[in-house]
Amino acid sequence: MALRALVTGGAGFIGSHLVERLLAEGHQVIVVDNLSTGRRAYVPPDALFYPLDICSPQVAEVFQAHRPQVVFHLAAQASVVRSLEDPTEDARVNILGSLNLLRLCGRFGVERFIYSSTGGALYGEPQYLPVPETHPIIPLSPYGASKYAVEVYLPLFRALTGFTYTVLRYSNVYGPRQDPYGEAGVVAIFTRRMLDDAEVVIYGDGTQERDFVYVGDVVEANILALSQKTSAVYNIGTGRGTSVNALFERLARLIGYRRPPRYAPPRPGEVYRIWLDVGRAREGLGWTPRVDLEQGLALTVQAFRAQGVVPRS
Ligand SMILES: NC(=O)c1ccc[n+]([C@@H]2O[C@H](COP(=O)([O-])OP(=O)(O)OC[C@H]3O[C@@H](n4cnc5c(N)ncnc54)[C@H](O)[C@@H]3O)[C@@H](O)[C@H]2O)c1
């Protein structure tokens, strides 16, 4: 059945892939994005686009005009470093912006709310691995805290408004269109620098491990969440850790990059080793990651090569 779907952050990395997929499945898509990190060019022409801040009262007019049945909420201040520099702005976007949307969902009778949360930044340094959804929540950054705050509000709004929700806690997502100029998104940054034959910096000694999940798999989790009838929280990752040094080597091999990395001091707010237990998503969503790291990196390098040098936004 064709749905009216509102995608916040639909001009961003993950959001733009989701918008493409929703359109391909015949849904009507409305994008709200203030283009703070997203790009207008990433929004497909068949989607309706509103260049608005999610905190703006004008977002109500979008709900009024289009009456979305489902909201995919991806717009966020998504930088750990920026959240440490300006926790107030982080909370404004991630908490107050989300509350604005949740209230509008109640007012305009939205049926499903699908929230892009983080599995990498809310558990803190894992007490055990892989990390299940039941692991204690001890964020190391304001970003982790603000993303989680919305999860705390969700059951309350479900009770107040009657929508059902799915929380998807992603590990480190990578793939085509990820911003290579931000401070996060190590795959995009390394790929761009290697293709330009520029120096690659590794923060820390490179033994830190992350769970890298391909963007297409993340989109698939969102699509599966559409047909859920109840509310739930799922980790979305691969269940495997890869060290930053190993990632560097794999990408260098794929690209033919010959320089050694430069090591710099580790950055605050980041966990040392994490990978997610995705058993619950397998059982409850019927989701499993399909693109392995070798394949996903090859697809990413190919896309970055084809895209050429994109100017900084
Ligand atoms: N990329 C990852 O590894 C990862 C991991 C865990 C969770 N997430 C979550 O996934 C979501 C998408 O992340 P992404 O990697 O695609 O990042 P992104 O920065 O590419 O996308 C975020 C989008 O939101 C928009 N935006 C930011 N503030 C806004 C505001 N106030 N009003 C309207 N639009 C606004 C940006 O312009 C951008 O298009 C975020 O919620 C992020 O927290 C991402």
The ligand as an SDF file (V2000), in Angstrom:
LIG
                    3D

 44 48  0  0  0  0  0  0  0  0999 V2000
   26.1190    7.8820   10.0800 N   0  0  0  0  0  0  0  0  0  0  0  0
   26.1810    7.1140   11.1720 C   0  0  0  0  0  0  0  0  0  0  0  0
   27.1330    6.3430   11.3400 O   0  0  0  0  0  0  0  0  0  0  0  0
   25.0820    7.1370   12.1910 C   0  0  0  0  0  0  0  0  0  0  0  0
   25.1960    6.2720   13.2940 C   0  0  0  0  0  0  0  0  0  0  0  0
   24.2040    6.2790   14.2520 C   0  0  0  0  0  0  0  0  0  0  0  0
   23.1030    7.1030   14.1230 C   0  0  0  0  0  0  0  0  0  0  0  0
   23.0160    7.9400   13.0510 N   0  0  0  0  0  0  0  0  0  0  0  0
   21.8300    8.8180   12.9720 C   0  0  0  0  0  0  0  0  0  0  0  0
   21.2960    8.7170   11.6570 O   0  0  0  0  0  0  0  0  0  0  0  0
   20.7210    9.9560   11.2970 C   0  0  0  0  0  0  0  0  0  0  0  0
   21.2380   10.4000    9.9330 C   0  0  0  0  0  0  0  0  0  0  0  0
   22.6380   10.5810   10.0280 O   0  0  0  0  0  0  0  0  0  0  0  0
   23.5740   10.8180    8.7530 P   0  0  0  0  0  0  0  0  0  0  0  0
   24.8200   10.0690    8.9890 O   0  0  0  0  0  0  0  0  0  0  0  0
   22.8050   10.5940    7.5280 O   0  0  0  0  0  0  0  0  0  0  0  0
   23.9330   12.3480    8.9600 O   0  0  0  0  0  0  0  0  0  0  0  0
   23.7550   13.5980    8.0110 P   0  0  0  0  0  0  0  0  0  0  0  0
   24.3900   14.7540    8.7270 O   0  0  0  0  0  0  0  0  0  0  0  0
   24.2060   13.2870    6.6300 O   0  0  0  0  0  0  0  0  0  0  0  0
   22.1720   13.7700    7.9910 O   0  0  0  0  0  0  0  0  0  0  0  0
   21.4650   14.5530    8.8940 C   0  0  0  0  0  0  0  0  0  0  0  0
   20.5360   15.4410    8.0950 C   0  0  0  0  0  0  0  0  0  0  0  0
   19.7490   16.2070    8.9980 O   0  0  0  0  0  0  0  0  0  0  0  0
   19.7230   17.5570    8.5550 C   0  0  0  0  0  0  0  0  0  0  0  0
   19.5320   18.4070    9.7220 N   0  0  0  0  0  0  0  0  0  0  0  0
   20.4120   18.6280   10.7330 C   0  0  0  0  0  0  0  0  0  0  0  0
   19.8630   19.4750   11.6250 N   0  0  0  0  0  0  0  0  0  0  0  0
   18.6170   19.7740   11.1790 C   0  0  0  0  0  0  0  0  0  0  0  0
   17.5760   20.5980   11.6760 C   0  0  0  0  0  0  0  0  0  0  0  0
   17.7060   21.2900   12.8090 N   0  0  0  0  0  0  0  0  0  0  0  0
   16.4300   20.6820   10.9530 N   0  0  0  0  0  0  0  0  0  0  0  0
   16.2860   19.9980    9.7810 C   0  0  0  0  0  0  0  0  0  0  0  0
   17.2480   19.2170    9.2650 N   0  0  0  0  0  0  0  0  0  0  0  0
   18.4070   19.0940    9.9600 C   0  0  0  0  0  0  0  0  0  0  0  0
   21.0520   17.7720    7.8750 C   0  0  0  0  0  0  0  0  0  0  0  0
   21.0420   18.8560    6.9380 O   0  0  0  0  0  0  0  0  0  0  0  0
   21.2760   16.4260    7.2010 C   0  0  0  0  0  0  0  0  0  0  0  0
   20.7200   16.4030    5.9000 O   0  0  0  0  0  0  0  0  0  0  0  0
   21.0140   10.9340   12.4280 C   0  0  0  0  0  0  0  0  0  0  0  0
   19.8680   11.0070   13.2550 O   0  0  0  0  0  0  0  0  0  0  0  0
   22.1520   10.2790   13.1790 C   0  0  0  0  0  0  0  0  0  0  0  0
   22.1510   10.6240   14.5550 O   0  0  0  0  0  0  0  0  0  0  0  0
   23.9800    7.9860   12.0870 C   0  0  0  0  0  0  0  0  0  0  0  0
  1  2  1  0
  2  3  2  0
  2  4  1  0
  4  5  1  0
  4 44  2  0
  5  6  2  0
  6  7  1  0
  7  8  2  0
  8  9  1  0
  8 44  1  0
  9 10  1  0
  9 42  1  0
 10 11  1  0
 11 12  1  0
 11 40  1  0
 12 13  1  0
 13 14  1  0
 14 15  2  0
 14 16  1  0
 14 17  1  0
 17 18  1  0
 18 19  2  0
 18 20  1  0
 18 21  1  0
 21 22  1  0
 22 23  1  0
 23 24  1  0
 23 38  1  0
 24 25  1  0
 25 26  1  0
 25 36  1  0
 26 27  1  0
 26 35  1  0
 27 28  2  0
 28 29  1  0
 29 30  1  0
 29 35  2  0
 30 31  1  0
 30 32  2  0
 32 33  1  0
 33 34  2  0
 34 35  1  0
 36 37  1  0
 36 38  1  0
 38 39  1  0
 40 41  1  0
 40 42  1  0
 42 43  1  0
M  CHG  2   8   1  16  -1
M  END
$$$$
